[in-house]
Amino acid sequence: MPLSPHASIGIALDEVDTPALVLDMDALERNLLRMADAVKGSGVRLRPHAKSHKCAEIARRQIAAGAVGVCCQKVSEAEALAQGGVADVLVTNEIVGKQKLARLARLVREAKVGVLADDAANVADLDAAARAEGVRLDVLVEVNVGADRCGIEPGEPALPRLQQETVVCPRFNPRRFLKPRAPTPACATDRRQSACCRGGCWKIRTAARGTGSRAARISPPRRCGA
């Protein structure tokens, strides 16, 4: 016997059976416009992270509101977003393992796909996966700006070498800029968040100068997470 949906558009809130995901569309649309307005005229390209909703429909709405694409953390998330019609996905993580790398490369046939790297061996594996599928990947070098989880430290000798490897590889689209992670959870207040952002931007500029790259017009926002 088919189950009836827990909720449908137009019914009263007290008629909704749990569990059900309910969205306040007025609040959603207001937030989409607020984020787009926050970067308007700044030269910054907005790419929100999809981990807060994991919903292709919301991601498409974010792009329609002005975002260049969205971020995610795993290959499976990128696959779900691409299958849901999201055209530009950046996996803001390092992907390892032959099977996952093959899936990532295959996904380039469905959407524009980017990924991060902070290790030369991983760059070689990404190249091999892209060659096997006959595709080109966007590969960005990750710089550690304070989260201390992934990324190369600014000033490390390995950084310019790794950046150059991603640029000269024929299966990579040259992306001569470096990607910061968000402020650490310890940055609890607006003031501390702003300090974290300024410190992260300084590290990115330092790293970019060390590789001969531009810092992609990075500037600290008025409020982190706004």
C-alpha positions in Angstrom: 0.0 0.0 0.0 1.6 3.3 -1.0 2.2 5.8 1.8 0.6 9.2 1.6 3.0 12.2 1.8 3.5 13.7 5.3 3.0 17.2 3.8 1.9 18.9 0.6 1.9 22.4 -0.6 -1.0 24.5 0.6 -2.1 22.5 3.6 -2.3 24.1 7.1 0.7 23.8 9.3 -1.2 21.8 11.9 -2.1 19.2 9.3 1.6 18.4 8.6 2.6 15.0 9.8 6.1 14.5 11.2 8.8 14.0 10.1 8.5 16.5 7.3 10.9 19.2 5.9 9.0 22.5 5.9 10.5 25.6 4.4 9.5 29.2 5.0 9.8 30.4 1.4 9.7 34.1 2.4 12.7 33.7 4.7 14.6 31.5 2.2 14.1 34.1 -0.7 15.0 36.9 1.7 18.3 35.2 2.7 19.2 34.4 -0.9 18.9 38.1 -1.8 20.7 39.1 1.3 23.8 37.0 0.5 23.8 38.3 -3.1 23.6 41.9 -1.9 26.4 41.3 0.6 28.9 40.8 -2.2 27.5 43.0 -4.9 30.0 45.4 -6.4 32.9 43.9 -4.3 34.5 41.8 -7.1 33.9 38.7 -4.9 32.2 35.7 -6.5 29.7 34.0 -4.2 29.9 30.2 -3.9 27.8 29.1 -0.9 28.3 25.7 0.7 25.5 23.2 0.2 26.2 21.3 3.4 23.7 23.6 5.2 20.8 22.2 3.1 22.1 19.4 0.8 19.2 20.2 -1.6 19.7 20.6 -5.3 16.6 22.8 -5.6 17.9 25.3 -3.1 21.4 25.2 -4.8 19.7 26.1 -8.1 17.9 29.0 -6.4 21.2 30.2 -4.9 22.8 30.2 -8.4 19.7 31.9 -9.9 20.2 34.6 -7.2 23.7 35.3 -8.3 26.0 32.6 -7.0 28.6 31.1 -9.5 28.0 27.6 -8.1 28.0 25.8 -4.8 30.4 23.8 -2.6 30.2 20.4 -1.1 32.5 18.0 0.9 32.1 14.6 -0.7 31.9 13.0 -4.2 28.5 11.5 -3.4 27.2 15.0 -2.5 28.6 16.4 -5.8 26.9 13.6 -7.7 23.5 14.3 -6.0 23.8 18.0 -6.8 24.8 17.4 -10.4 22.0 14.9 -10.9 19.7 17.5 -9.5 20.6 20.0 -12.2 23.4 22.0 -10.4 25.8 23.0 -13.1 28.9 24.1 -11.1 30.1 22.2 -8.0 33.4 22.7 -6.1 34.3 19.8 -3.8 36.0 21.8 -1.0 38.0 18.8 0.2 40.9 16.5 -0.9 39.5 13.3 -2.6 41.6 10.1 -2.4 41.0 6.5 -3.5 40.8 5.2 -7.0 37.1 4.6 -7.1 36.2 8.0 -5.7 38.6 9.8 -8.1 37.1 7.9 -11.0 33.6 8.9 -10.0 34.7 12.5 -9.6 36.2 12.5 -13.1 33.1 10.9 -14.7 31.0 13.6 -13.1 32.7 16.3 -15.2 30.5 15.0 -18.1 27.5 16.2 -16.2 28.6 19.5 -14.6 31.6 21.8 -14.1 33.5 20.2 -11.2 36.4 21.4 -9.1 38.4 19.8 -6.3 41.1 20.8 -3.8 44.6 19.4 -3.5 47.4 19.9 -0.9 49.7 17.0 -1.9 51.7 16.2 -5.0 50.8 12.5 -5.0 47.1 13.4 -4.9 47.7 15.8 -7.9 49.2 12.9 -9.8 46.2 10.7 -8.9 43.7 13.4 -10.0 45.6 13.7 -13.3 45.5 9.9 -13.9 41.7 9.8 -13.2 41.1 12.7 -15.6 43.2 11.1 -18.3 41.3 7.8 -17.9 38.0 9.6 -18.5 39.3 12.0 -21.1 38.1 15.1 -19.2 39.6 18.2 -17.6 39.3 19.0 -13.9 39.5 22.3 -12.0 42.1 21.7 -9.3 42.8 24.4 -6.6 45.6 24.3 -4.1 44.4 24.5 -0.6 46.2 26.8 1.9 45.8 26.4 5.6 44.6 29.7 7.0 44.0 28.6 10.5 41.6 25.6 10.7 44.7 23.3 10.9 42.9 20.4 9.2 44.1 20.5 5.6 46.1 22.7 3.3 49.7 23.8 2.9 51.1 26.4 5.1 51.9 29.8 3.5 55.6 30.0 2.9 56.3 26.3 2.6 58.7 25.4 -0.3 56.2 22.8 -1.4 53.5 25.4 -2.1 54.8 27.0 -5.3 55.9 23.6 -6.7 52.4 22.2 -6.1 50.7 25.2 -7.6 52.9 25.0 -10.7 52.1 21.3 -11.1 48.3 22.0 -11.2 48.9 24.8 -13.7 51.1 22.8 -16.2 49.1 19.6 -16.0 47.3 19.2 -19.4 44.2 17.6 -17.8 43.7 20.4 -15.3 42.0 23.8 -16.1 44.5 26.4 -14.7 43.1 28.0 -11.6 45.8 30.3 -10.3 44.2 31.2 -7.0 44.2 29.6 -3.6 41.2 28.7 -1.5 40.8 29.5 2.2 38.7 27.6 4.6 36.2 29.4 6.9 37.2 30.8 10.3 37.6 28.2 13.1 34.8 27.5 15.5 36.8 29.3 18.2 35.9 32.6 16.4 32.7 32.9 18.3 32.0 36.7 18.3 31.7 39.0 15.3 34.9 40.8 16.4 36.9 37.6 16.6 35.4 36.3 13.3 36.5 39.5 11.6 40.0 39.1 13.0 40.0 35.4 11.8 38.9 36.5 8.3 41.6 39.3 8.1 44.3 36.8 9.2 43.1 34.3 6.7 43.1 36.8 3.9 46.6 37.9 4.8 47.8 34.3 4.6 46.2 33.8 1.2 47.8 37.0 -0.1 51.2 35.8 1.3 50.8 32.4 -0.3 49.7 33.9 -3.7 52.8 36.2 -3.8 55.0 33.2 -3.1 53.6 31.4 -6.2 53.5 34.4 -8.5 49.7 34.2 -8.5 47.1 36.9 -7.8 45.0 36.6 -4.7 41.8 36.8 -6.7 40.8 40.1 -5.1 40.3 38.6 -1.6 39.0 41.1 1.0 37.7 40.4 4.5 33.9 40.8 4.7 32.2 43.2 7.2 31.0 40.1 9.1 32.1 36.6 8.6 29.2 34.2 8.0 26.9 37.1 7.1 
